[in-house]
Amino acid sequence: MTNKETVHRNIGLIFDLIRKIIEQPKLADRIPDNCTIEFIDKDFVMKGKDKDRNVKLIKVKNEIEIT
């Protein structure tokens, strides 16, 4: 995937996330202030907890899942 394709994909995912938060406002409470959001593929396997608390991983499946 080229850099341009990745940027376009992430922009679309951000809008999907915003729509989901508008539908379910409590999801916003699960995203810490001043964190970096990273979108990961649905098949991504997490190995232990991320030590950097300023990063929030958001798994991309059929629906948005905030991990």
N, C-alpha and C positions, 0 to 999 in steps of 0.2 A: 504494500500500500504506500503510495507516495505521500509526502508531507501534506500536499494540498488535499488529497483524499482524506487523510486523517483529520485535518482541520474541519473539513465539511462534515465528516461523520460526528465529530465532537460537538459541533454547533447544533446539529440535529438532536443529539442526545441531551444537550443542555435544555433545549426547548421541551423535550419529552419530560425531563426532570421537573422543570417549572410547572408544566401542566399537571403532573402527578402531585406536586406539592399544593397546587391550587385545589385539587380534588380532595387531598388529605393533608390539611395544614400541620398536623402533628408530626409528619415526616420531617419537617424543617427543624424540629427540636432535636433530631438525631444527628444533625450536621453541626459540628462545633463551629463557633465563631472563628474567623481568621484561618480556616483550614484550607488546604489545597484539595480539590476534588479530582480524582483520577478515575476514569472509566476503564473497566476491565472486561474482557470477554467472558461469556457465560461459562466457558470451559476452563477458566483460570482456576488453578488450585492454590489456595492460600496455605503457606507453611508457617504456622505460628502467628502470633499477633505482630502487627507492624509496630516497631518501637517509636516511630515518629508520630506523635499524637496530632500533628498539624496536617496529616494526610488522611483523607476519608476516601475509601475505595467504594465505588458504586458499580455493582455487577450488572451487566447488560444482558437481560434475558427477554422473555416476551413482555415482562413488566419490569419496572425499575425496582431494584432491591438495594437498600442502603445497608452496608455491612458494618 
